[in-house]
Amino acid sequence: MNIKSLLDNLLSLFYPKQCIVCKNILVEGEEFLCLHCLHKLPKTNHHLFPDNAASKNLIGKVIFKSVTAYLFYSKGGISQSIIAEIKYKGNRRFGSWLGAYLASDLKNSGFFNDIDLLVPIPLHKKKLRKRGFNQAEVIAQGISGITDIPIDTDNLRRSIANPTQTKKGSFERWLNTKNIFAVEGNNNFENRHLLLIDDVFTTGATIEAAIEVINKGCKNVQISVLTLALSC
């Protein structure tokens, strides 16, 4: 046993790791989530059904190839605990681990086969400084580690610090996200299939704004979307 493993075992003895959702003690082989909670994850299987609930929010509004949300999100449910752990408790390692977990789950379906770039939905620089990280980028890092698809964080920029979307209705969300993104160095997007990454798909207003500006500024680009969760 190496020194790191020994220290980890000693640390676990005095400070046992708990499941992020149910708070039960994790056993050997479990990381962040216990097997019970893993099996209870409310998966959407959207990648198997192109005409899914998330895609219907964007049809007729913007041009896209596919939209997939990995989990259903409901207040008080498992997904809420997961999102809160990443987004508000700053657990970056968990975010990356979860990105890798979902990528491993979807990989054999061929979902990532023709994707050229992972593009996390950016935060405005003010929010990024306050939070210290972009949760979408952390999730993308986990996905990239499994798929070997490179991440682009340089060409899609959030140019306007729009107010929080929380408690806003569909029309208010749409108004709140108009013209908030800009594309820089669009040659890197042209002739490529982009996968936009975000944490939660609610009405799709933020995703719609990002797709719209990319399609407007880039030639011969395909855009798909993958979010960690879809709000029910």
HUGI-V173037 format. One line per field, one symbol per residue. phi: phi as a letter, one per 40 degrees, with the letter a starting at -180 (. if undefined). burial: # if it has 9 or more other ideal C-beta (glycine too) atoms within 8 Angstrom, else .. A space follows every 50 residues. Layout:
phi = ???
burial = ???
This chain:
phi = .cccccccccccccbccbccccgccccdgcagbcccccccdcccfdccbd cbcccccbcgbacacabbbcbcbbcgcdcccccccccbcgcccccccccc ccccccdccgdcdbccacbcccccdccccccgabcccccccccccccgcc bbbbbbbccbcccdcdgccdccccccbcgcbabbfcccccgbbcbcbacb cbcgcccdccccccccbbcfbbbbbbbcabcc
burial = .....#..#..#......###....#...#.###.##...##.#.##... .####.##.....#.#########..##########....##.####### ###..##...##..#.########..##..#.###############.#. ###.####......#.......##.##..##.#..#.###.######### #..############..#..#.########..
